[in-house]
Amino acid sequence: MDLREHIRGIPDFPKPGILFYDISTLLRHGPAWRAAMARLAAIVRPHRPDLLAGIESRGFLVAAPLALELGLGFIMLRKPNKLPGLTIGLNYALEYGTDRIEMQADAVQKGQRVVLLDDLLATGGTMAAGINLLRQAGAVVPAAASLIELTFLGGRSRLDVPFEALIAYES
């Protein structure tokens, strides 16, 4: 099954000049979504994770069902002040400004293997920050993955772990 057929391009969203790759069309097509999860499972399983982590918010849509498929736990990396209890966070640079990502302080035990997932890898800043935050919490991050990679933005080069995507767009 060609998963590209189930990804819709929305021009000029969220602003003019941006082509948004919409995964909602993939999510609502049961056989395509099942195929995507099976292919991601095949990518992630060899890294022997104890947990999967997803980046807010579309990364949750990828990591949570994949964790269920693999019989693993799932943890959330979120925007500031969205998680209850004690949290740890990391500020990181964006092209214009900064952002912050947080997780619950007790979400990971020291030495646990955590694979990080998101729906899309663009410039790599958020995924790199997620990897660093997981390490700050004591996790070992053996790999990261996503449904889509925008290769022309070079995000993979910002990651210091193996990375795979199911679909790559060159432009």
N, C-alpha and C positions, 0 to 999 in steps of 0.2 A: 504494500500500500504506500502510495506517495503522500506523505504527510503534508507536503507543500500545498496540495490541493485543498487542504482544510485550514489553511492560514489565510486570512483576508488582509489585504493591504488597504489602509485608510489614509488617503493623501491629506496633507495639511492638518494633521491632528498630532499633538495638541496645539500646534501652532503652524503657521505657513512654512512650507519647505520641508516639513518632517513627514516621512512615510511611516505610519504606525502599523506594526505587524500585530494584528488582532487574533489572539488565541481563542476567543470565545466561540468561533466557528469550529475549532478543533474540539473544545470541551463539550459541545452539544452534539457531536457525532460519536455515538458510542463505540463503534468498531475502530474508528481512527484514534480515539482517546485511549482505548484499550491497547492498541498497537503502540502508541507513544509510551505508555507506562511499561509495557513489556520490553521495549527497546532501551528505555532508561534503566530498567532493572538489570538488563544484561551489561550495561556500562558500569553501573554502580556496584553490583554484587562482588566483582573481583577485588574491590578495595576493602572488603570486609568491615563495613562500618558497624558501629554499635548504635548510632543515631543518625538521623538525617536532619538537617537544618534548612529552613526555607526563609528567603528574604521577603519581607512585606512588599506588596501583598500578593502579587501573582505567583511569587515563589512558593507561597503556601499551597496554591492549587496544584503545584507539581510535587512538592516534597511530602505533603501529608498522604495523598493516595499511594505514592511510591513507598513510603514507610510502611503503610498497611500491607502492600503487596509483598514487601520483603520481611515482614514480621518484626519491624523495628520501631523504636520510639521516634517522635518528631518534636523538634524545638523551633521556636519562632525567633527570628531576628527582626525587630520592629523599630519604627520611628520612636523618638523620645516620648516618654510619659504615657505609653500605651499598655505597659505590662504591670500587673500587680506585684507587690512584694519588692524585695531588694533586687536591684538591677545593676548591671555593669554596662558601660557603653564606650564607644569610640567615636571621636570626631574625625572626619575625613574631608579632604578637599574635593570640590567639584570644579568643573570648568570655570564657573563663575560663583564663588562663594564656598560655603562649607555645609556639611550635613552631619547627622549623627545617627548611629545605629545602636540599639540596645538589646540585651537579652537578660533573662532572669539569672541571677548570680548562682543559683543552685541547679541550673539546667544541665550542666555537664560535670562529670566527675573527672578528676585529673587522669589523663592518659586515655580517655575514651576516644575512639575513632569516629569522627563526624564528617560526613560528606555534605557539602554545601550545594544547594540547588536554587535556581531562579528560572523564570520563564525565558529570559533573554539576556545575553551578554552583549553590551554595547561598548562603552569606553573602559569598562572593567573596574571603575572606582568603587562602586558599592560592593561588588563581589570581593575585591581585594580587602576592603574594610571588614567584611564579614569573616573572611579567613583570619585576619589579624585579631578580631574580637574573640573568635572561638579559641584561638591559641592563647589569648590573654586569660581566658577562663580555664585553661589547662587542657584543652582538647588537642588531639593530633588530627590534622586535616589532611587526609591522604589524596583527596581529589575534589573537584567541583564539576558541575554539569548544568546544562540548561536545555530547553527545547530548541531555542534559536540562538544563533550567533551572527552578529553583524560584523563580518570579518574586516570590512573596510574601515572600521573604527579602531581596530587594533587592541581591543580589550584583553585578549588572551595574553599579550605581552606584559600586562601588569600583574599577572597571577604567577605565583611561584609554586603551584601545584599542578599536576596533570589536569587538563580540562577537555571535556568533550561536549558537543552539541549534536542534536539530532538533525538539525537543518541549519545550513549556512547560507547567508545572503551576501553576495559579493559587492552589492551597491544598493 
